[in-house]
Structures are given as C-alpha cells and as structure tokens.
C-alpha cells in the first residue's frame, strides 16, 4: 500500500478535527479511523504540530527544507575543502 503524504496544513486541520471529536467523547481509535490515519500518526503529529496554526506549520516545513538544503551545501563544501588540502600537501 502506498504511503499517503499529508501537507502540514492538512495535518493541523486533522488535529483540530480530532480534538473536536475527542471532546465529543470518542476514543482515539474511532477518531483516527474517521480521519483515515493510524493512531500512531495522531500521536506523532500532535507531538510535532500540537498547538500550531496553519501559517506556523507551513513555515516549519519551509525551514526544515531550507535546513536540509543548507546541510547538503555544507557537506559538499567540506568535501571540496578536504580535497584541496590533500592536493596542496601533495598526497594524491
């Protein structure tokens, strides 16, 4: 079965809906079934996105992507730097 990826905005909306359903007295299994997710996803999402607004969740994902891109850039530059050091020492 293919994994279904949810956007941050969708997750926040699902958490709001789950909170409403839980307030009505449903248990977490029933809520997660109605949302089409596993209970583990609910707990993981609540831990990561709990209390966030839509714009905050979107900004979080943007920052995570930018952070990933910058980490790759630093890794590439570190590799280039070490290669240049090897060449200048003459140990090639």
C-alpha positions in Angstrom: 0.0 0.0 0.0 1.4 3.4 -1.0 2.0 5.9 1.8 -0.2 8.9 1.8 1.7 12.2 2.4 -0.1 15.0 4.1 0.9 18.6 4.0 1.4 20.5 7.2 -1.8 22.5 6.7 -3.8 19.3 6.3 -2.2 17.8 9.4 -3.1 20.8 11.5 -6.7 20.7 10.2 -6.9 17.0 11.0 -5.6 17.6 14.5 -8.3 20.3 15.0 -11.0 17.9 13.8 -9.6 15.1 16.1 -9.7 17.5 19.1 -13.4 18.3 18.4 -14.2 14.6 18.1 -12.3 13.7 21.2 -14.2 16.4 23.1 -17.5 14.7 22.0 -16.4 11.6 23.8 -15.0 9.4 21.1 -11.8 7.4 21.7 -8.6 7.8 19.8 -9.2 4.7 17.7 -12.5 5.9 16.5 -11.2 9.3 15.7 -8.2 8.1 13.8 -10.4 5.7 11.8 -12.7 8.5 10.8 -9.8 10.6 9.7 -8.2 7.7 7.8 -5.0 7.6 9.8 -3.3 5.3 12.3 -3.4 6.2 16.0 0.4 6.4 15.9 0.2 9.1 13.3 -2.2 11.1 15.5 0.2 11.0 18.5 3.3 11.8 16.3 1.5 14.7 14.6 0.2 16.0 17.9 3.7 16.0 19.3 5.1 17.8 16.3 2.2 20.1 15.3 0.2 20.4 18.5 -1.0 24.0 19.2 0.3 25.3 15.9 -1.6 27.5 13.5 -1.7 26.9 9.7 0.9 29.5 8.9 3.2 28.3 11.6 3.1 24.7 10.4 3.8 25.8 6.8 6.7 27.9 8.0 8.1 25.0 9.9 8.1 22.8 6.9 9.8 25.5 4.8 12.5 25.9 7.4 13.1 22.2 7.6 13.5 22.1 3.8 15.9 25.0 3.9 17.9 23.4 6.7 18.2 20.2 4.7 19.4 22.1 1.7 22.0 24.0 3.7 23.3 20.9 5.3 23.9 19.4 1.9 25.7 22.5 0.8 28.0 22.5 3.9 28.8 18.8 3.3 29.7 19.5 -0.4 31.9 22.4 0.6 33.6 20.4 3.4 34.4 17.7 0.9 35.8 20.2 -1.6 37.9 21.8 1.2 39.4 18.4 2.2 40.2 17.6 -1.4 42.0 20.9 -1.9 44.0 20.3 1.3 45.1 16.9 0.0 46.2 18.4 -3.3 48.2 21.2 -1.6 50.1 18.6 0.6 50.9 16.6 -2.5 49.5 13.3 -1.1 47.4 12.3 -4.0 
